[in-house]
Amino acid sequence: MKYRVYYAEREVGRGAHDVDGEPPIMLRSGTTHFGSPLVRETEWEDEIDAPSIDAALDQFFREHAGSPENVKWLDDDDMSHAAAGLSYDPDRSYIWIEEDRLMAFQGIDPAEPGQTVCPFCSGKGTVDESVAQEYFEDQEDDGMQAEIRG
């Protein structure tokens, strides 16, 4: 079965490192645990082939965090806890550092065969792959037209 995993890269304000130079932990409020504000969030998604949601999340975190030991989950008070050795709960908030970037898990859905992320709605839904392909081809054609006119 294919699953679509949603996650985000979170960039915080300058000087937002603790005394050891470690990147900050982003809280649900949009600030870090020492008050630095969120500057930008870039959303991403991956498709994972796995037999279950738990297996998909395990594979995703191994690919992105290197090992389950590098993944933390946040409780309701924004306290982080080790996720290693746990069965993953898709409703939990997970965080990790990937190539010096603060990352946050945002959710997981089954990927329906023949469906892909909707290019019209910023990835909030799915459409037939043929519809998305047509959209991207139109975008390329518009780009070429702009270059010719420019």
C-alpha positions in Angstrom: 0.0 0.0 0.0 1.2 3.5 -0.7 1.0 6.3 1.9 1.5 10.0 1.5 3.4 11.6 4.4 3.2 15.3 5.0 5.9 17.2 6.8 7.3 20.7 7.0 10.7 22.4 7.3 10.5 25.2 9.9 12.9 28.1 9.9 13.2 30.3 13.0 14.6 33.8 13.6 18.3 34.6 13.7 20.3 33.6 16.7 17.8 31.0 17.6 20.1 28.4 19.1 20.6 27.3 22.6 23.9 27.5 24.4 25.3 24.3 22.8 24.5 25.6 19.3 21.8 23.0 18.8 18.8 24.0 16.7 15.7 25.0 18.8 12.6 22.9 19.2 9.6 24.4 17.5 6.4 24.5 19.6 2.9 24.3 18.3 2.5 28.0 19.1 4.9 28.9 16.3 7.8 29.8 18.6 10.7 27.9 19.9 11.2 26.7 23.5 13.2 29.9 24.1 10.9 32.3 22.3 12.4 32.7 18.8 9.6 33.2 16.3 8.9 31.1 13.2 10.1 32.9 10.1 9.1 30.5 7.4 7.5 27.0 7.0 8.0 25.0 3.8 5.7 22.0 3.4 6.8 18.8 1.8 5.4 15.3 1.2 6.7 11.9 0.3 5.0 8.7 -0.9 6.0 5.6 1.0 5.3 1.9 0.0 4.6 0.0 3.2 2.2 -2.7 4.6 0.8 -0.4 7.3 0.8 3.2 8.6 3.2 2.3 11.4 5.6 0.7 8.9 5.3 3.7 6.6 6.2 6.1 9.4 9.1 3.9 10.6 10.5 3.9 7.0 9.9 7.7 6.6 11.6 8.6 9.8 14.6 6.3 9.1 15.0 8.0 5.7 14.6 11.5 7.0 16.0 11.4 10.5 18.6 8.7 10.0 17.3 6.6 12.9 14.3 6.5 15.3 16.5 7.7 18.1 16.7 11.1 16.3 12.9 11.5 16.3 11.0 13.2 19.2 7.3 13.5 19.9 5.7 16.5 21.5 3.1 16.1 24.3 0.3 18.5 25.0 2.7 20.8 27.0 5.2 20.8 24.1 7.6 18.6 26.1 9.7 16.4 23.8 10.0 12.6 24.3 12.1 10.0 22.6 10.1 8.2 19.9 12.5 5.2 19.5 11.0 1.9 20.4 7.5 3.2 20.1 4.7 2.3 17.7 4.1 5.5 15.8 0.8 7.3 16.4 -0.2 9.3 13.3 -2.0 11.8 15.5 1.1 12.8 17.5 3.4 15.7 16.7 6.9 14.4 15.7 10.0 16.6 15.2 13.6 15.9 14.1 16.6 17.6 12.6 17.5 16.9 9.0 20.6 18.4 7.5 20.6 21.2 10.2 16.9 22.0 9.5 14.1 21.7 12.0 11.4 19.3 10.5 7.9 18.5 11.8 5.6 15.7 10.8 2.1 16.9 9.7 0.2 13.8 8.9 -0.2 10.7 6.8 -2.9 9.5 4.4 -3.4 6.4 2.2 -2.4 7.3 -1.4 -5.2 6.2 -3.6 -4.0 4.5 -6.9 -4.2 6.8 -9.8 -4.4 9.9 -7.6 -1.8 12.5 -6.8 -1.6 15.8 -4.9 -3.8 18.5 -6.2 -1.6 21.2 -7.8 -4.6 23.7 -7.7 -5.0 23.6 -3.9 -1.5 23.6 -2.6 -1.5 19.9 -1.8 -4.7 20.0 0.4 -6.4 17.3 -1.7 -5.9 14.8 -4.5 -6.8 14.6 -8.2 -6.4 12.1 -11.0 -2.8 11.9 -12.1 -3.9 12.8 -15.7 -5.5 16.1 -14.5 -2.3 17.1 -12.6 -0.1 16.2 -15.6 -2.3 18.3 -17.8 -2.0 21.2 -15.4 1.8 21.0 -15.3 2.0 20.8 -19.1 -0.1 23.9 -19.3 2.2 25.6 -16.8 5.2 24.7 -18.9 3.5 26.0 -22.1 2.6 29.3 -20.3 6.2 29.6 -19.2 7.4 29.1 -22.7 5.0 31.7 -24.0 6.2 34.2 -21.3 9.8 33.5 -22.4 8.9 34.1 -26.1 7.0 37.3 -25.3 9.7 38.5 -22.8 
